[in-house]
Amino acid sequence: MMEGAEQLPSSKVEAKPEVKTPKRPNVVVILTSVGTVLFLVLSVWFYVAKEEERDKRITTEKKLEQTLVAKRVVDQNLKESTENNEKLTSQVQDLENQAATLQENIVQVTKEKEQVVKAAEAKNAKITEISGLLESEKSEKVALAQELESVKADYEETQKKLASLQGEKEQLETQLKEAKSQGQTAATQPQAQPAVDLGKVSVGKPIVSQMLSPELPGKMGRILVVNDEFNFVVVSFGKNDGLKGGEVLSIYREGKSIGKVQVEKLYDAISAATILDGKAGVYKEGDTVKL
């Protein structure tokens, strides 16, 4: 288009020689030509500018589209980052809560550990104390066992003496019956017998005389043996007289009550009774016994 615009003036210039008469240049034509040229120039410039603007606009639109896409990506990333941040914040808070709980648990476990240690120390001290007591009790048990063996031996010896005394009594009763059959009484003709030793107590002639004397009414008898060491007495009646184990007997001296004994061991004609009321040393051989 620029080439065509340039050729027009040259064609007119070339036509001028044909004018036969030189004339003054036409201002209007010149202005028109100049205007046409300017218009063409402006048209070309405007077209070029418009094309450039269109290209720029297209480029700008592409950049804007790319920017929008990038913005959407950034927004999406920002959203995801925000969500991740919130999740991380929540996780951090949970971890902090867990850490606080663990710290409290550690403190509680430490206190419980201290209590367990104190309890263990107390138990060890108690075990040591109990061990000492056990050793002491063991020694006491050995001593008690030895003492029990001694008591058993004394008891067996006493039982043997009681059996011997039972034989003596039965023999005396037989002799009493024989004396009665011959018209003699035990009160006027007591038969002297040798002394029978039972522990630290001896049964001699005076006791035998009392044993052979007629029984008092209401189940009356006499004390034959007193053993203060083992706190018992031997009385002159037993199973044959209707006596039962566990019965309580009253002891009299000169018609006055001086205490009680409880039957523990029964034999046919004699019995052993435990002294009650802690009155060991009070009773004497020959004291009267009554149910």
LOZATOR-519117 format. One line per 2 residues: number of its first residue (from 1); their letters; for each residue x negated, y, z of N, C-alpha, C. Coordinates in Angstrom, 2 decimals. Last residue first. Example, Ala and Ser with C-alpha at 12.3 -4.5 7.8 and 13.67 -1.06 7.14 Angstrom:
2) sa) -12.85/-2.25/7.08/-13.67/-1.06/7.14/-12.90/0.03/7.87 | -13.19/-5.69/7.80/-12.30/-4.50/7.80/-13.20/-3.30/7.80 .
END
This chain:
291) lk) 19.25/-84.27/146.37/19.82/-83.78/145.14/20.72/-82.58/145.41 | 16.39/-83.89/148.49/17.83/-84.13/148.34/18.28/-83.55/147.02 .
289) vt) 13.71/-84.81/150.57/14.14/-84.48/149.22/15.61/-84.83/149.07 | 11.65/-83.76/153.30/12.88/-84.41/152.83/13.26/-83.88/151.45 .
287) dg) 8.13/-84.36/153.58/9.27/-83.43/153.49/10.46/-84.15/152.87 | 6.10/-86.16/153.30/7.09/-86.42/154.34/8.23/-85.45/154.33 .
285) ek) 3.53/-83.96/152.46/4.00/-85.32/152.42/4.96/-85.56/153.61 | 4.63/-80.62/151.78/3.79/-81.59/152.50/4.38/-82.97/152.33 .
283) yv) 4.56/-77.51/149.97/5.14/-78.80/150.34/4.10/-79.71/150.99 | 2.93/-75.35/149.35/3.92/-75.20/150.42/4.39/-76.56/150.92 .
281) ga) 1.34/-75.74/147.18/0.66/-75.57/148.45/1.61/-75.45/149.63 | 3.37/-73.98/144.90/2.33/-74.99/145.12/1.60/-74.69/146.43 .
279) kg) 5.60/-72.53/144.06/5.35/-72.74/145.50/4.35/-73.86/145.74 | 6.79/-71.63/141.69/5.40/-71.31/141.98/5.02/-71.52/143.44 .
277) dl) 9.33/-72.48/141.14/9.20/-71.23/141.92/7.76/-70.93/142.30 | 8.79/-76.09/141.30/9.37/-74.86/140.75/9.05/-73.67/141.66 .
275) it) 6.82/-78.86/140.54/7.13/-77.87/141.58/7.61/-76.59/140.91 | 8.12/-81.73/138.91/7.33/-80.50/138.82/7.78/-79.51/139.89 .
273) aa) 7.97/-85.12/140.02/8.75/-83.91/139.82/7.83/-82.69/139.83 | 8.15/-88.59/139.48/7.28/-87.43/139.58/8.11/-86.19/139.22 .
271) si) 9.56/-91.29/141.43/9.58/-90.35/140.30/8.61/-89.20/140.57 | 10.32/-94.76/142.17/9.75/-93.45/142.48/9.87/-92.56/141.25 .
269) ad) 11.51/-97.06/141.20/11.72/-96.75/142.61/11.12/-95.42/143.03 | 11.16/-96.90/138.30/12.29/-97.62/138.92/12.56/-97.14/140.35 .
267) yl) 10.46/-93.52/137.27/10.10/-94.93/137.39/11.28/-95.61/138.11 | 10.26/-90.53/135.32/11.05/-91.48/136.13/10.43/-92.87/136.10 .
265) ke) 9.12/-87.26/135.39/8.79/-88.63/134.99/9.52/-89.59/135.92 | 10.48/-84.95/136.28/9.81/-84.96/134.97/9.56/-86.38/134.48 .
263) vq) 12.72/-83.15/138.24/12.25/-84.47/137.85/11.70/-84.44/136.44 | 11.71/-80.26/139.95/12.49/-80.80/138.83/11.87/-82.10/138.35 .
261) vk) 12.21/-78.81/143.23/11.36/-79.47/142.23/12.27/-80.04/141.15 | 12.39/-76.05/145.53/12.99/-77.01/144.60/11.92/-77.58/143.68 .
259) gi) 12.36/-75.06/149.12/12.07/-74.94/147.69/12.75/-76.01/146.87 | 13.16/-75.33/151.72/11.90/-74.62/151.50/11.54/-74.50/150.01 .
257) sk) 15.89/-75.47/153.91/15.45/-75.55/152.51/14.18/-74.72/152.32 | 15.73/-77.14/157.04/15.77/-75.88/156.30/15.21/-76.08/154.89 .
255) ge) 15.39/-79.52/158.44/16.75/-79.09/158.15/16.86/-77.79/157.39 | 12.65/-79.89/158.47/13.34/-79.62/159.73/14.70/-79.00/159.50 .
253) ry) 12.65/-79.12/155.21/11.76/-79.42/156.32/12.44/-78.95/157.61 | 13.55/-80.04/151.87/13.90/-79.57/153.22/12.79/-79.96/154.19 .
251) is) 14.09/-79.38/148.48/13.12/-79.84/149.48/13.48/-79.20/150.83 | 16.22/-80.54/145.88/15.95/-79.56/146.94/15.04/-80.18/147.99 .
249) lv) 15.77/-81.17/142.42/15.87/-81.69/143.79/15.52/-80.58/144.77 | 17.27/-81.32/139.30/16.58/-80.44/140.25/16.85/-80.96/141.66 .
247) eg) 16.72/-83.53/136.53/17.49/-83.11/137.70/16.62/-82.29/138.64 | 15.08/-84.44/134.54/15.52/-83.07/134.45/16.33/-82.59/135.63 .
245) gk) 16.25/-87.84/134.58/15.23/-86.86/134.22/15.82/-85.47/134.08 | 18.06/-89.04/137.42/17.93/-88.80/135.99/16.87/-87.74/135.74 .
243) lg) 18.74/-91.66/139.82/18.11/-90.38/139.48/17.93/-90.27/137.97 | 19.70/-94.04/140.81/20.60/-93.23/140.00/20.03/-91.88/139.61 .
241) dn) 17.84/-95.59/141.99/18.68/-94.79/142.90/19.64/-93.88/142.14 | 16.41/-96.65/139.95/17.27/-97.57/140.70/18.21/-96.82/141.66 .
239) kg) 14.89/-94.44/139.14/16.00/-94.90/138.31/16.96/-95.79/139.10 | 14.00/-93.28/142.40/13.87/-93.19/140.95/15.10/-93.69/140.24 .
237) fs) 12.44/-91.95/145.41/13.50/-92.66/144.70/13.41/-92.37/143.21 | 10.42/-90.48/146.73/10.60/-91.90/147.05/11.83/-92.54/146.42 .
235) vv) 8.25/-88.38/144.63/9.32/-88.60/145.61/9.67/-90.09/145.67 | 5.39/-86.51/144.16/5.97/-87.83/143.93/7.00/-88.06/145.05 .
233) vf) 4.90/-83.28/142.59/5.02/-84.15/143.77/5.58/-85.49/143.33 | 2.69/-80.86/140.98/3.79/-81.82/141.00/3.75/-82.61/142.31 .
231) nf) 0.38/-79.25/140.14/1.68/-78.65/140.44/2.83/-79.67/140.35 | -2.18/-80.07/139.90/-1.35/-80.18/138.70/0.10/-79.80/138.96 .
229) ed) -3.03/-79.38/142.48/-3.88/-79.06/141.33/-3.07/-79.09/140.04 | -1.27/-80.36/144.35/-1.24/-78.92/144.07/-2.04/-78.56/142.83 .
227) nv) 0.50/-83.00/144.78/-0.68/-82.69/143.95/-0.59/-81.22/143.55 | 1.71/-85.09/147.24/1.70/-83.70/146.78/0.39/-83.47/146.02 .
225) vl) 3.75/-87.95/147.69/2.45/-87.40/147.29/2.64/-85.95/146.86 | 6.29/-88.36/148.77/5.24/-89.33/149.04/3.85/-88.75/148.77 .
223) ir) 9.01/-86.85/150.20/7.85/-86.59/149.34/6.76/-87.56/149.75 | 12.04/-88.80/150.38/10.88/-88.14/150.97/9.84/-87.83/149.89 .
221) gm) 15.65/-88.52/150.09/14.38/-89.20/149.97/13.28/-88.39/150.62 | 19.13/-89.00/149.60/18.03/-88.36/150.32/16.77/-89.17/150.12 .
219) kg) 21.94/-89.28/148.65/20.70/-89.39/147.87/19.59/-88.57/148.51 | 23.81/-89.08/150.80/23.79/-88.12/149.68/22.49/-88.13/148.94 .
217) pl) 22.19/-89.86/153.97/23.38/-89.84/153.10/23.22/-88.80/152.01 | 18.78/-91.02/153.90/19.80/-90.15/154.43/20.99/-90.15/153.49 .
215) ep) 17.52/-94.37/154.14/17.80/-93.17/153.34/18.91/-92.37/154.00 | 15.48/-95.58/156.84/16.73/-95.63/156.07/16.95/-94.32/155.35 .
213) sl) 11.91/-95.70/156.28/13.05/-95.34/157.10/14.30/-95.33/156.26 | 9.86/-96.03/154.54/10.59/-97.23/154.93/11.79/-96.92/155.80 .
211) mq) 8.85/-93.50/154.30/9.42/-94.11/153.12/10.25/-95.31/153.49 | 7.84/-93.09/156.86/8.97/-92.29/156.42/9.64/-92.91/155.21 .
209) sv) 5.79/-94.98/156.81/6.84/-95.12/157.81/8.07/-94.33/157.39 | 4.22/-93.90/154.82/4.84/-95.21/154.58/5.97/-95.42/155.56 .
207) ip) 3.33/-91.63/156.09/4.20/-91.49/154.93/4.91/-92.79/154.65 | 1.72/-92.69/158.19/2.88/-91.87/158.52/3.85/-91.78/157.36 .
205) kg) -0.30/-94.24/156.69/0.70/-94.89/157.51/1.89/-94.01/157.82 | -0.87/-92.40/153.65/-1.25/-93.31/154.74/-0.06/-93.81/155.52 .
203) vs) -2.00/-91.15/150.76/-0.75/-91.61/151.35/-1.11/-92.65/152.39 | -3.86/-88.28/149.93/-3.83/-89.66/150.41/-2.49/-89.97/151.03 .
201) vk) -4.84/-86.23/147.22/-3.85/-86.47/148.26/-3.86/-87.94/148.63 | -6.31/-85.69/145.02/-6.85/-85.16/146.26/-5.93/-85.42/147.44 .
199) gl) -5.44/-88.58/143.42/-6.06/-87.27/143.23/-6.71/-86.84/144.53 | -4.39/-90.62/145.68/-3.87/-90.13/144.41/-4.40/-88.71/144.20 .
197) dv) -5.07/-93.50/147.62/-5.57/-92.20/147.20/-5.01/-91.83/145.82 | -3.46/-94.98/150.24/-3.55/-95.00/148.78/-3.95/-93.61/148.32 .
195) ap) -4.46/-96.72/153.24/-4.18/-95.46/152.51/-4.37/-95.64/151.03 | -2.88/-99.84/154.21/-4.06/-99.02/153.95/-3.69/-97.79/153.11 .
193) qa) -0.05/-99.93/156.36/-0.69/-100.24/155.07/-1.93/-99.36/154.90 | 1.96/-101.23/158.92/0.85/-100.34/158.53/0.23/-100.82/157.23 .
191) qp) 5.35/-101.38/159.09/4.15/-102.13/158.72/3.09/-101.16/158.23 | 7.42/-100.62/161.87/6.81/-100.24/160.57/5.54/-101.02/160.31 .
189) qt) 9.65/-101.44/163.68/8.46/-102.21/163.35/7.92/-101.80/161.97 | 11.67/-99.65/163.97/11.00/-100.10/165.18/9.74/-100.86/164.88 .
187) aa) 12.44/-99.11/161.27/12.21/-97.98/162.17/11.43/-98.38/163.39 | 12.87/-101.51/159.96/11.70/-100.73/159.55/11.41/-99.59/160.51 .
185) tq) 13.70/-104.27/162.09/14.04/-103.04/161.36/12.77/-102.28/161.03 | 14.24/-107.82/162.06/13.43/-106.66/162.44/13.85/-105.47/161.59 .
183) gq) 15.35/-110.17/161.31/15.96/-109.46/162.41/15.17/-108.27/162.89 | 14.36/-111.30/159.06/13.88/-111.90/160.31/14.42/-111.15/161.53 .
181) sk) 15.31/-109.64/157.13/15.85/-110.99/157.20/15.43/-111.72/158.45 | 13.69/-107.44/157.55/15.10/-107.36/157.92/15.71/-108.75/158.03 .
179) ae) 11.29/-108.37/156.50/11.36/-108.04/157.92/12.81/-107.98/158.39 | 11.99/-108.70/153.85/11.61/-109.89/154.60/11.70/-109.63/156.10 .
177) kl) 12.44/-106.02/153.23/13.53/-106.98/153.13/13.23/-108.25/153.93 | 9.85/-105.05/153.60/10.94/-104.55/154.42/12.11/-105.52/154.40 .
175) qt) 8.43/-106.38/151.62/8.11/-106.69/153.00/9.21/-106.22/153.94 | 9.62/-105.07/149.49/9.75/-106.54/149.65/9.47/-106.95/151.08 .
173) el) 8.77/-102.51/149.96/10.20/-102.80/150.00/10.44/-104.29/150.16 | 6.01/-102.86/149.63/6.53/-102.48/150.95/8.02/-102.76/151.05 .
171) qe) 5.97/-103.46/146.90/5.48/-104.45/147.87/6.01/-104.16/149.27 | 6.94/-101.07/145.92/7.71/-102.29/145.71/7.28/-103.39/146.69 .
169) ke) 4.83/-99.42/146.74/6.17/-99.21/147.27/7.03/-100.46/147.11 | 2.69/-100.47/145.27/2.62/-100.46/146.73/4.01/-100.33/147.34 .
167) gq) 3.60/-99.93/142.71/3.40/-101.32/143.15/3.35/-101.44/144.66 | 3.59/-97.17/142.85/4.85/-97.87/142.61/4.74/-99.32/143.04 .
165) ls) 0.86/-96.75/143.12/1.73/-96.40/144.24/3.10/-97.07/144.10 | 0.07/-97.53/140.59/-0.41/-98.28/141.75/0.46/-98.03/142.96 .
163) al) 1.35/-95.57/139.15/1.72/-96.97/138.92/1.28/-97.84/140.10 | -0.03/-93.37/140.16/1.40/-93.47/140.39/1.89/-94.90/140.19 .
161) kk) -2.55/-93.96/139.19/-2.36/-93.94/140.64/-0.89/-94.03/141.00 | -2.03/-93.71/136.48/-2.49/-94.99/137.00/-2.26/-95.06/138.50 .
159) qt) -1.36/-91.05/136.43/-0.37/-92.05/136.05/-0.75/-93.43/136.58 | -3.81/-89.93/137.12/-2.67/-89.77/138.03/-1.59/-90.80/137.74 .
157) ee) -5.23/-90.62/134.87/-5.68/-91.13/136.16/-4.54/-91.06/137.18 | -3.83/-89.14/133.00/-3.85/-90.60/132.89/-4.28/-91.23/134.20 .
155) yd) -4.44/-86.60/133.98/-3.06/-87.06/133.96/-2.99/-88.58/133.86 | -7.19/-86.48/133.60/-6.66/-86.40/134.97/-5.24/-86.92/135.03 .
153) ak) -7.16/-86.66/130.81/-7.84/-87.69/131.58/-7.34/-87.69/133.03 | -5.76/-84.35/130.22/-5.22/-85.65/129.82/-5.86/-86.78/130.63 .
151) vs) -7.57/-82.44/131.20/-6.24/-82.57/131.82/-5.62/-83.91/131.48 | -9.69/-82.89/129.43/-9.90/-83.09/130.86/-8.57/-83.29/131.58 .
149) el) -8.45/-82.23/127.08/-8.96/-83.58/127.23/-9.17/-83.90/128.71 | -8.00/-79.55/127.63/-6.87/-80.46/127.45/-7.30/-81.91/127.61 .
147) eq) -10.60/-78.58/127.68/-9.82/-78.54/128.92/-8.64/-79.49/128.84 | -11.24/-79.00/125.03/-12.01/-79.68/126.06/-11.24/-79.72/127.37 .
145) al) -9.34/-77.30/123.92/-9.31/-78.72/123.58/-10.08/-79.53/124.62 | -10.18/-74.86/124.95/-8.87/-75.40/125.35/-8.77/-76.89/125.05 .
143) av) -12.63/-74.64/123.62/-12.62/-74.70/125.08/-11.31/-75.29/125.59 | -11.68/-74.57/121.01/-12.59/-75.66/121.41/-12.59/-75.81/122.93 .
141) ke) -10.18/-72.25/121.21/-9.51/-73.51/120.90/-10.38/-74.70/121.30 | -12.13/-70.37/121.66/-11.16/-70.62/122.71/-10.45/-71.95/122.48 .
139) sk) -13.41/-70.56/119.19/-14.16/-70.90/120.41/-13.21/-71.21/121.56 | -11.28/-69.74/117.64/-11.86/-71.06/117.42/-12.64/-71.51/118.65 .
137) es) -10.88/-67.19/118.55/-9.84/-68.17/118.81/-10.37/-69.60/118.62 | -13.28/-66.09/117.58/-13.01/-66.09/119.02/-11.97/-67.14/119.38 .
135) el) -12.88/-66.49/114.87/-14.04/-67.11/115.51/-13.83/-67.20/117.02 | -10.59/-64.96/114.59/-10.53/-66.40/114.31/-11.71/-67.13/114.96 .
133) lg) -11.58/-62.44/115.19/-10.57/-63.03/116.07/-10.48/-64.54/115.86 | -13.33/-62.15/113.03/-13.86/-62.15/114.39/-12.88/-62.78/115.37 .
131) si) -11.43/-62.25/111.01/-12.47/-63.27/111.05/-13.09/-63.36/112.44 | -9.99/-59.96/111.60/-9.33/-61.26/111.75/-10.35/-62.38/111.81 .
129) et) -11.97/-58.06/111.00/-11.43/-58.15/112.36/-10.79/-59.51/112.60 | -12.31/-58.61/108.30/-13.45/-58.74/109.21/-12.97/-58.89/110.64 .
127) ik) -9.73/-58.01/107.46/-10.24/-59.37/107.28/-11.42/-59.62/108.21 | -9.70/-55.30/108.04/-8.76/-56.18/108.73/-9.24/-57.63/108.64 .
125) an) -11.65/-54.42/106.27/-11.86/-54.22/107.71/-10.96/-55.15/108.51 | -10.37/-55.16/103.92/-11.66/-55.77/104.25/-11.96/-55.62/105.74 .
123) ka) -8.14/-53.50/104.10/-7.96/-54.96/104.13/-9.26/-55.66/104.49 | -9.39/-51.01/103.90/-8.64/-51.35/105.12/-8.45/-52.85/105.25 .
121) ea) -10.44/-51.29/101.33/-11.36/-51.11/102.46/-10.67/-51.46/103.77 | -8.03/-51.50/99.93/-8.99/-52.61/99.90/-9.97/-52.52/101.06 .
119) ak) -6.96/-48.99/100.46/-6.25/-50.17/100.93/-7.18/-51.38/100.97 | -8.89/-47.42/99.16/-8.69/-47.28/100.61/-7.99/-48.50/101.19 .
117) vv) -8.47/-48.36/96.56/-9.79/-48.53/97.19/-9.67/-48.42/98.70 | -5.84/-47.58/96.18/-6.18/-49.01/96.14/-7.51/-49.27/96.81 .
115) qe) -6.15/-44.81/96.34/-5.32/-45.49/97.33/-5.64/-46.98/97.38 | -7.77/-44.43/94.10/-8.28/-44.07/95.42/-7.48/-44.76/96.51 .
113) ke) -5.98/-45.29/92.16/-7.24/-46.00/92.34/-7.82/-45.71/93.71 | -4.01/-43.37/92.40/-3.68/-44.76/92.72/-4.95/-45.58/92.95 .
111) kt) -5.53/-41.15/91.54/-4.98/-41.19/92.90/-4.66/-42.61/93.32 | -6.03/-42.02/88.91/-7.15/-41.75/89.82/-6.69/-41.78/91.27 .
109) vq) -3.47/-42.15/87.91/-4.25/-43.39/88.01/-5.43/-43.20/88.96 | -2.85/-39.41/88.00/-2.07/-40.37/88.80/-2.85/-41.66/89.00 .
107) vi) -4.76/-38.41/86.20/-4.76/-37.92/87.59/-4.03/-38.91/88.49 | -3.95/-39.80/83.93/-5.30/-40.00/84.45/-5.38/-39.57/85.91 .
105) ne) -1.41/-38.75/83.60/-1.56/-40.18/83.89/-2.93/-40.48/84.48 | -2.10/-36.12/83.00/-1.32/-36.39/84.21/-1.46/-37.85/84.61 .
103) ql) -3.42/-36.65/80.60/-4.16/-36.03/81.70/-3.44/-36.27/83.02 | -1.33/-37.66/79.09/-2.48/-38.53/79.40/-3.28/-37.96/80.57 .
101) ta) 0.21/-35.32/78.92/0.74/-36.52/79.60/-0.38/-37.47/80.00 | -1.56/-33.72/77.47/-1.15/-33.30/78.81/-0.61/-34.48/79.61 .
99) aq) -1.69/-35.24/75.12/-2.91/-35.02/75.90/-2.58/-34.60/77.32 | 0.95/-35.07/74.31/0.41/-36.37/74.66/-0.85/-36.23/75.50 .
97) ne) 1.02/-32.31/73.80/1.90/-32.88/74.83/1.38/-34.24/75.29 | -0.87/-32.23/71.75/-1.13/-31.48/72.98/-0.27/-32.01/74.13 .
95) ld) 0.45/-33.80/69.87/-0.83/-34.25/70.40/-1.19/-33.53/71.70 | 2.65/-32.15/69.41/2.84/-33.49/69.96/1.56/-34.02/70.58 .
93) qv) 1.30/-29.95/68.33/2.07/-29.78/69.56/2.31/-31.13/70.24 | 0.27/-31.15/66.05/-0.66/-30.60/67.04/0.05/-30.43/68.38 .
91) qs) 2.66/-31.77/64.77/1.77/-32.86/65.19/0.78/-32.39/66.26 | 3.59/-29.17/64.28/4.37/-30.09/65.13/3.51/-31.23/65.65 .
89) tl) 1.52/-28.29/62.63/1.77/-27.59/63.89/2.55/-28.47/64.86 | 1.84/-30.08/60.52/0.60/-30.11/61.30/0.77/-29.42/62.65 .
87) ke) 4.37/-29.24/59.68/4.17/-30.61/60.16/2.93/-30.72/61.02 | 3.73/-26.62/58.99/4.72/-26.87/60.04/4.57/-28.28/60.61 .
85) nn) 1.89/-27.19/56.97/1.46/-26.43/58.14/2.42/-26.65/59.32 | 3.53/-28.48/55.16/2.42/-29.22/55.78/1.93/-28.53/57.04 .
83) et) 5.19/-26.32/54.57/5.76/-27.52/55.18/4.68/-28.34/55.88 | 3.25/-24.62/53.47/4.01/-24.19/54.65/4.61/-25.39/55.37 .
81) se) 2.39/-26.19/51.34/1.43/-25.84/52.38/2.14/-25.42/53.66 | 4.76/-26.25/49.88/4.22/-27.51/50.41/3.23/-27.23/51.54 .
79) kl) 4.90/-23.51/49.35/5.98/-24.17/50.09/5.49/-25.47/50.73 | 2.55/-23.17/47.91/2.73/-22.44/49.16/3.81/-23.09/50.02 .
77) nq) 3.10/-24.81/45.75/1.98/-25.15/46.62/2.10/-24.47/47.98 | 5.26/-23.34/44.76/5.45/-24.74/45.17/4.34/-25.18/46.12 .
75) dv) 3.95/-20.94/44.23/5.07/-20.97/45.19/5.31/-22.39/45.71 | 2.12/-21.85/42.33/1.61/-21.30/43.59/2.70/-21.33/44.66 .
73) vr) 3.93/-22.62/40.37/3.02/-23.63/40.96/2.51/-23.16/42.31 | 5.10/-20.15/39.91/5.93/-21.25/40.40/5.07/-22.34/41.04 .
71) ka) 2.81/-18.84/39.02/3.46/-18.39/40.24/4.34/-19.49/40.83 | 2.29/-20.23/36.70/1.29/-20.30/37.77/1.90/-19.87/39.10 .
69) vl) 4.59/-19.49/35.37/4.35/-20.91/35.65/3.36/-21.07/36.81 | 4.13/-16.74/35.32/5.32/-17.26/36.02/5.15/-18.73/36.38 .
67) tq) 1.78/-16.74/33.79/1.74/-16.22/35.17/2.92/-16.74/35.99 | 2.76/-17.80/31.46/1.73/-18.54/32.18/1.65/-18.10/33.64 .
65) el) 4.50/-15.71/30.90/5.03/-17.08/31.10/4.02/-17.92/31.87 | 2.64/-13.67/30.67/3.66/-13.59/31.72/4.25/-14.96/32.01 .
63) kk) 1.20/-14.61/28.52/0.51/-14.47/29.79/1.50/-14.42/30.97 | 3.30/-14.50/26.67/2.66/-15.78/26.97/1.94/-15.73/28.31 .
61) et) 3.80/-11.78/26.80/4.85/-12.71/27.19/4.27/-14.09/27.51 | 1.36/-10.84/25.83/1.77/-10.51/27.21/2.85/-11.47/27.71 .
59) ti) 1.45/-11.87/23.28/0.37/-12.30/24.19/0.75/-12.06/25.64 | 3.68/-10.51/22.43/3.70/-11.98/22.44/2.64/-12.51/23.40 .
57) rk) 2.70/-7.93/22.74/3.89/-8.34/23.48/3.96/-9.86/23.57 | 0.56/-7.99/20.99/0.29/-7.78/22.42/1.46/-8.27/23.27 .
55) dr) 2.00/-8.40/18.69/1.02/-9.41/19.11/0.71/-9.28/20.59 | 3.50/-6.07/18.77/4.19/-7.36/18.81/3.24/-8.46/19.26 .
53) ee) 1.43/-4.22/18.59/2.27/-4.24/19.81/3.00/-5.56/19.94 | 0.49/-4.87/16.09/-0.40/-5.04/17.24/0.39/-5.11/18.55 .
51) ek) 2.77/-4.27/14.71/2.27/-5.64/14.68/1.36/-5.90/15.87 | 2.87/-1.54/15.28/3.97/-2.41/15.69/3.54/-3.86/15.71 .
49) av) 0.50/-0.70/14.14/0.67/-0.55/15.59/1.77/-1.47/16.12 | 1.09/-1.30/11.51/-0.06/-1.96/12.16/0.09/-1.91/13.68 .
47) yf) 3.29/0.33/11.23/3.43/-1.11/11.02/2.32/-1.86/11.73 | 2.12/2.80/11.76/3.20/2.34/12.61/3.37/0.84/12.49 .
45) wv) 0.28/2.90/9.65/-0.20/2.93/11.07/0.85/2.38/12.03 | 2.01/2.82/7.51/1.02/1.75/7.69/0.55/1.69/9.14 .
43) sl) 3.39/5.15/8.05/4.11/3.87/7.96/3.16/2.71/8.18 | 1.37/7.01/7.98/2.06/6.78/9.25/2.80/5.46/9.25 .
41) vl) 0.76/6.75/5.29/-0.28/6.48/6.31/0.37/6.15/7.65 | 3.17/7.46/4.19/2.64/6.13/3.94/1.61/5.76/5.01 .
39) fl) 3.33/10.02/5.18/4.37/9.06/5.53/3.86/7.64/5.34 | 1.09/11.13/3.97/1.14/11.04/5.44/2.16/10.00/5.90 .
37) vt) 1.93/10.89/1.37/0.71/10.19/1.82/0.73/10.02/3.33 | 4.12/12.52/1.46/4.28/11.11/1.08/3.09/10.30/1.59 .
35) gv) 2.96/14.91/2.16/3.94/14.29/3.08/4.10/12.81/2.78 | 1.45/15.30/-0.12/0.77/15.15/1.19/1.69/14.47/2.17 .
33) st) 3.50/15.48/-1.90/2.49/14.43/-2.04/1.79/14.16/-0.71 | 4.79/17.70/-0.94/5.50/16.42/-1.05/4.52/15.27/-1.13 .
31) li) 2.82/19.56/-1.15/3.31/19.22/0.19/4.02/17.88/0.17 | 2.66/19.57/-3.92/1.49/19.21/-3.08/1.94/18.78/-1.71 .
29) vv) 5.15/20.39/-4.61/4.69/19.07/-5.04/3.54/18.61/-4.18 | 5.17/22.86/-3.46/6.15/21.85/-3.02/5.67/20.47/-3.39 .
27) vn) 3.29/24.19/-4.82/3.07/23.94/-3.37/3.97/22.85/-2.90 | 1.90/23.77/-7.85/3.20/23.78/-7.17/2.96/23.35/-5.72 .
25) pr) -0.62/25.92/-9.17/-0.21/24.65/-8.54/1.08/24.83/-7.76 | 0.13/27.78/-12.04/-0.24/27.82/-10.60/0.24/26.53/-9.95 .
23) kp) -0.86/26.39/-15.10/0.08/27.03/-14.21/-0.47/26.97/-12.79 | -1.92/26.51/-18.39/-2.27/26.36/-16.97/-1.31/27.15/-16.12 .
21) tk) -0.21/24.97/-20.80/-0.46/26.29/-20.26/-0.81/26.12/-18.80 | -0.05/22.33/-21.29/-0.63/23.22/-22.29/-1.03/24.57/-21.72 .
19) ve) -0.81/19.63/-19.74/-0.08/20.91/-19.68/-0.80/21.89/-20.60 | -2.56/17.63/-19.85/-1.55/17.66/-20.91/-0.76/18.97/-20.90 .
17) pk) -4.08/17.82/-17.67/-4.63/18.33/-18.94/-3.61/18.41/-20.03 | -2.38/16.56/-15.75/-2.52/18.02/-15.82/-3.14/18.50/-17.12 .
15) ae) -2.56/13.92/-15.60/-1.52/14.48/-16.47/-1.65/15.97/-16.63 | -4.47/13.36/-13.69/-4.79/13.05/-15.10/-3.75/13.66/-16.04 .
13) vk) -3.10/14.05/-11.53/-4.25/14.88/-11.91/-4.60/14.65/-13.37 | -1.26/12.04/-11.41/-0.81/13.41/-11.65/-1.95/14.31/-12.08 .
11) ss) -2.93/9.98/-10.93/-2.14/9.97/-12.16/-1.63/11.36/-12.49 | -3.95/10.65/-8.45/-4.88/10.59/-9.58/-4.13/10.60/-10.90 .
9) pl) -1.73/10.41/-6.75/-2.32/11.72/-7.02/-3.24/11.71/-8.24 | -1.37/7.53/-6.97/-0.38/8.51/-7.42/-0.99/9.88/-7.66 .
7) qe) -3.43/6.06/-5.81/-3.35/6.15/-7.28/-2.37/7.22/-7.75 | -3.01/6.04/-3.11/-4.16/6.77/-3.60/-4.09/6.97/-5.12 .
5) ag) -0.90/4.41/-2.84/-0.76/5.80/-2.44/-1.89/6.63/-2.96 | -1.95/1.99/-3.59/-0.91/2.61/-4.42/-0.76/4.06/-4.12 .
3) em) -3.71/1.55/-1.45/-4.24/1.69/-2.80/-3.23/2.35/-3.71 | -1.97/1.21/0.66/-2.87/2.35/0.68/-3.44/2.59/-0.70 .
1) m) -0.83/-1.19/0.00/0.00/0.00/0.00/-0.86/1.24/0.00 .
END
